[in-house]
Amino acid sequence: MRIGILTSGGDCPGINATIRGVCKTAINHYGMEVIGIHSGFQGLLTNDVELFTEKSLSGLLNQGGTMLGTSREKPFKKKGLSDGVDKPALLEHNIHQLGLDCVVCIGGNGTQKTALKMAAMGLNIVAVPKTIDNDIWGTDFSFGFDSAVSIATDAIDRLHSTASSHKRVMVIEVMGHKAGWIALYSGMAGGGDVILIPEIEYDIKNIKETIMNRLKKGKPYSIVVVAEGIRTDGIKKAAAYIAQEIENETGIETRETVLGYIQRGGSPTPFDRNLATRMGGHATELIASGQFGRMVTLQGSEISSVPLSEIAGKLKLVTEDHDLIIQGRRMGVCFG
C-alpha cells in the first residue's frame, strides 16, 4: 500500500511523534510506502510532497512543531485557490495521481470536518486528533494537552513566589477559546485560587469575595487562572479585563500575564510522546485492516477509534460535574 500523511491547523507538541508512529509502523511492520504531504491540505492541492524513508524519521520523537509544516487551508470553503478552482476535485485528482491508498490527517476540529468531507467523497481517510485544547469529541485526551498543561502549571508555580513577595493578585491567561480544559487542569495543578473557564459563567463579586476572604485569613496574595475565551464584554483580552476588574473591586494591586504561544511550543512531555506513538501506530493498523473514515481515540487506557461522522463538528467541553471542579469547590477554589 501507499499512504499519505499530513498535518493541518495549529502546531502542537507531539505531532512529530505521531508522524513517526504512523510511518515507522507503516514502513517497518507493514511494508507500506509513505508520502509526506507538506503544509497540510495546501500541499495536497499543489502536490508538495516527499517520499519518506527511515532516515526521514530520525530524531522526531522529542521535536516540537511539525516537520511536515502546516497551514489553515480549508479546501471545502467556497473561496478557491484562484477564481474557478474546484479544490475538492483537485484534492481527489491529486490523491489518485499520487497513487495514495489512504491519507492520514493529523489535526484538530477543523481537520476532522475536512477529513469527514473527504471520506464522504469516497476517499480513504484515517484521522488522528491533535489539539492542546483537548476539545475534540470522542477521545478522553489528545496529544499536546498534557504538554500545554505542564507548561502552564510551571508558569503558575513561578507566579506564586512573585505574588507572595509583592502581596499582589496575579492573573494568568491560558489558551482555550471555547473549552477550559487547560485552565482547569493547570489551575488545579498549580494551586489557583480562582479558575475561570468559558463553560461556567462568573460574577466578579464572587471573585472579590474569594480574594478578600483569603486576605482576612492572612493570605495577602491570590492566583487567578483564566481561559482566553471567558466573557470580557468585548473590551479587552481576558487577563487584562479580569485584572482591572479585580483591582477596581478589591483595591489590591493586580498584574496579568498572558502565556500565549509558549503553550504550543517545545518538546512534548513523556505522556504525549507515548500517546502520540500509540495513536500513530493505531492509525496504521486501521489502514492495514481497511477501516477507513475513522478517527483514532483514547478511551480510558485503550487506544481505539470512532467513525468521523460521530465526532466531526462536536466540541468536548468542561461540565460542572467534572471531578476536578467538584473537588476544587470542596477545597474553596472559586470557579466564578
Residue pairs with C-beta under 8 A, 6 or more apart in sequence:
1 30
1 32
1 33
1 101
1 102
1 287
1 288
2 32
2 33
2 34
2 35
2 98
2 99
2 100
2 101
3 26
3 32
3 33
3 34
3 35
3 100
3 101
3 102
3 103
3 104
3 284
3 287
4 34
4 35
4 36
4 37
4 44
4 49
4 95
4 98
4 100
4 102
4 103
4 104
5 19
5 22
5 23
5 34
5 35
5 36
5 37
5 52
5 68
5 103
5 104
5 106
6 36
6 37
6 38
6 40
6 41
6 43
6 44
6 68
6 103
6 104
6 105
6 106
7 15
7 19
7 40
7 66
7 68
7 69
7 70
7 106
7 107
7 130
8 40
8 41
8 70
8 71
8 72
8 73
8 105
8 106
8 107
8 108
8 110
8 111
8 114
9 40
9 70
9 72
9 107
9 108
9 110
9 111
9 130
9 131
10 70
10 108
10 131
10 132
10 264
11 64
11 65
11 66
11 70
11 264
11 265
12 66
12 130
12 131
12 132
12 143
12 144
12 147
12 264
13 64
13 132
13 143
13 144
13 147
13 148
13 264
13 265
13 266
13 267
13 268
13 269
13 272
14 130
14 143
14 144
14 147
14 268
14 272
14 273
14 275
14 276
15 65
15 66
15 106
15 130
15 143
15 144
15 276
16 60
16 61
16 63
16 64
16 65
16 66
16 67
17 60
17 61
17 62
17 143
17 268
17 272
17 273
17 276
17 277
17 280
18 106
18 128
18 130
18 143
18 276
18 277
18 279
18 280
18 283
19 36
19 57
19 60
19 66
19 67
19 68
19 106
19 280
20 57
20 60
20 61
20 277
20 280
21 276
21 277
21 278
21 279
21 280
21 281
21 283
21 284
22 34
22 104
22 128
22 280
22 281
22 283
22 284
23 34
23 36
23 52
23 56
23 57
23 280
24 54
24 57
25 280
25 281
25 284
25 285
26 32
26 34
26 284
26 287
27 33
27 34
27 52
27 53
27 54
28 54
29 284
30 284
30 288
32 284
32 287
32 288
33 51
34 51
34 52
35 49
35 50
35 51
35 52
35 98
35 100
36 49
36 50
36 51
36 52
36 56
36 67
36 68
37 43
37 44
37 48
37 49
37 68
37 103
38 48
38 49
38 50
38 68
38 69
39 48
39 68
39 69
39 70
39 71
39 73
40 69
40 70
40 71
40 72
40 73
40 107
40 111
41 71
41 73
41 74
41 75
41 91
41 114
42 48
42 71
42 73
43 49
43 68
43 69
43 71
44 75
44 91
44 94
44 95
44 103
45 73
45 75
45 81
45 87
45 90
45 91
45 94
47 94
47 97
47 98
49 98
50 56
60 67
61 273
61 277
62 267
62 268
62 273
63 267
64 265
64 266
64 267
64 268
65 265
72 110
74 110
74 114
75 87
75 88
75 90
75 91
75 114
76 87
76 88
76 113
76 114
76 117
80 86
80 87
81 87
81 90
88 117
88 118
88 121
91 118
91 123
92 121
92 123
95 103
95 123
100 124
101 124
101 287
102 124
102 125
102 126
102 287
102 292
103 118
103 123
103 124
103 125
103 126
104 125
104 126
104 127
104 128
104 283
104 284
104 287
105 111
105 112
105 114
105 115
105 118
105 125
105 126
105 127
105 128
106 127
106 128
106 130
107 114
107 115
107 127
107 128
107 129
107 130
108 129
108 130
108 131
108 133
108 136
109 131
109 135
109 136
109 312
109 313
109 315
111 127
111 130
112 127
112 129
112 136
112 295
112 308
112 311
112 312
113 312
113 313
115 125
115 127
115 295
115 308
115 312
116 125
116 293
116 308
116 309
116 312
118 125
119 125
119 292
119 293
119 308
124 287
124 292
124 293
125 292
125 293
125 308
126 283
126 286
126 287
126 291
126 292
126 294
126 295
126 296
127 283
127 294
127 295
127 296
127 308
128 279
128 280
128 283
128 295
128 296
129 136
129 138
129 139
129 142
129 143
129 279
129 295
129 296
129 297
130 142
130 143
130 144
131 142
131 144
131 145
132 142
132 144
132 145
132 147
132 148
132 175
132 182
132 263
132 264
133 145
133 175
133 176
133 177
133 178
133 179
133 181
133 182
134 141
134 142
134 145
134 179
134 181
134 182
134 316
135 176
135 178
135 179
135 181
135 315
135 316
135 317
136 142
136 311
136 316
137 310
137 311
137 314
137 315
137 316
138 295
138 297
138 306
138 310
138 311
138 314
138 316
139 295
139 296
139 297
139 298
139 299
139 316
140 297
140 298
140 299
140 300
141 275
141 298
142 298
143 268
143 272
143 275
143 276
143 279
144 264
144 268
144 272
145 181
145 182
145 185
145 272
146 268
146 269
146 271
146 272
146 275
147 266
147 267
147 268
147 269
147 272
148 174
148 175
148 182
148 186
148 263
148 264
149 182
149 185
149 186
149 189
150 269
151 259
151 262
151 263
151 266
152 172
152 174
152 182
152 183
152 186
152 190
152 225
152 259
152 263
153 185
153 186
153 189
153 190
155 172
155 190
155 257
155 259
155 262
156 172
156 186
156 187
156 189
156 190
156 191
156 192
156 223
156 225
157 190
159 170
159 172
159 223
159 257
160 190
160 191
160 221
160 223
162 168
162 170
163 169
163 170
163 221
163 222
163 223
164 221
166 221
166 253
167 220
167 221
167 252
167 253
168 221
168 252
168 253
168 254
168 255
169 211
169 221
169 222
169 223
169 224
169 243
169 246
169 247
169 250
169 252
169 253
169 254
169 255
170 221
170 222
170 223
170 224
170 254
170 255
170 256
170 257
171 224
171 225
171 226
171 239
171 242
171 243
171 246
171 254
171 255
171 256
171 257
172 223
172 224
172 225
172 226
172 239
172 256
172 257
172 258
172 259
173 226
173 227
173 228
173 237
173 238
173 239
173 256
173 257
173 258
173 259
174 182
174 183
174 186
174 225
174 226
174 227
174 228
174 259
174 263
175 182
175 227
175 228
175 259
175 260
175 263
175 264
176 182
176 183
176 197
176 198
176 227
176 228
176 229
177 198
177 227
177 228
177 229
178 198
178 229
178 315
178 317
179 197
179 198
179 199
179 227
179 229
179 315
179 316
179 317
179 318
180 195
180 196
180 197
180 198
180 199
180 200
180 227
180 229
180 230
180 317
180 318
181 318
182 227
182 263
183 195
183 196
183 197
183 225
183 226
183 227
184 195
184 197
184 318
184 322
184 324
184 325
185 324
186 192
186 225
187 195
187 225
187 333
188 195
188 324
188 327
188 328
188 333
190 223
190 225
191 223
192 223
192 224
192 225
192 333
193 210
193 211
193 214
193 222
193 223
193 224
193 333
193 334
194 207
194 210
194 211
194 222
194 223
194 224
194 225
194 333
194 334
194 335
194 336
195 224
195 225
195 226
195 328
195 333
195 334
195 335
196 202
196 207
196 224
196 225
196 226
196 227
196 230
196 238
196 242
196 335
196 336
197 227
197 230
197 318
197 335
198 227
198 229
198 230
198 231
198 317
199 317
199 318
199 319
199 320
200 318
200 320
200 325
200 335
200 336
201 231
201 336
202 230
202 231
202 335
202 336
203 336
204 245
204 246
204 249
205 249
206 334
206 336
207 224
207 242
207 245
207 246
207 249
207 334
207 336
208 246
208 249
208 250
209 334
210 222
210 332
210 334
211 222
211 246
211 250
211 252
212 250
214 220
214 221
214 222
215 252
220 252
224 242
224 243
224 246
226 238
226 239
226 242
227 238
228 237
228 238
229 238
230 238
230 242
232 238
232 241
232 242
233 241
235 241
236 244
237 258
239 256
239 257
239 258
240 256
242 256
243 254
243 255
243 256
244 254
246 252
246 254
247 253
247 254
268 276
275 298
278 298
278 303
279 296
279 298
279 303
282 296
282 303
282 304
282 305
283 296
286 292
286 294
286 296
286 305
291 305
293 307
293 308
293 309
294 305
294 306
294 307
294 308
295 305
295 306
295 307
295 308
295 311
296 303
296 304
296 305
297 303
297 304
297 305
297 306
298 304
318 325
325 335
328 335
329 335
